[in-house]
Amino acid sequence: MMSIGARIGRMMRSGLLVALTLGVTAGAGAAGERHAASVVAVDAAGGGLVLDEFGVAGVRRTLKMSVAPNAEVLISEREEPVSNFYRPFKDTAISLAEVRPGDFVVVDVGEKPGIADRVVVTHRNAGS
């Protein structure tokens, strides 16, 4: 029979191993993160976006992102009337200059943290 001290030591080592494994896994996913947010400002000449995002647990934060020069920038609009039920939206390529404050976007971060490889405008406010 194992003593209580040995059991506690074994549980702590197991917990440390799990924590290290989760830490390595979480770090690996950071390069491919995705953000869904409202656009606050666009710097088309400098290739930048300022976003207002509700993050984890509803915490609001402002993100400043660079957009890669070769990034894919799209607007996704519902196709009316819908002729293909498997693809009811059409994606159209636009320039970063056509993204406006107030637009809701989904931004995919690529290999380099903080640099967007893809920006998709999913909702455009009537006033934006």
Secondary structure, DSSP 8 states (H G I E B T S, - for coil): ---HHHHHHHHHHHHHHHHHHHHHHHHHHGGG-EEEEEEEEEETTTTEEEEEEE-GGG-EEEEEEEEEEEEEEEEEEE-SS---TT--EEEEE--GGG--TT-EEEEEE-SSTTEEEEEEEEE--TT-
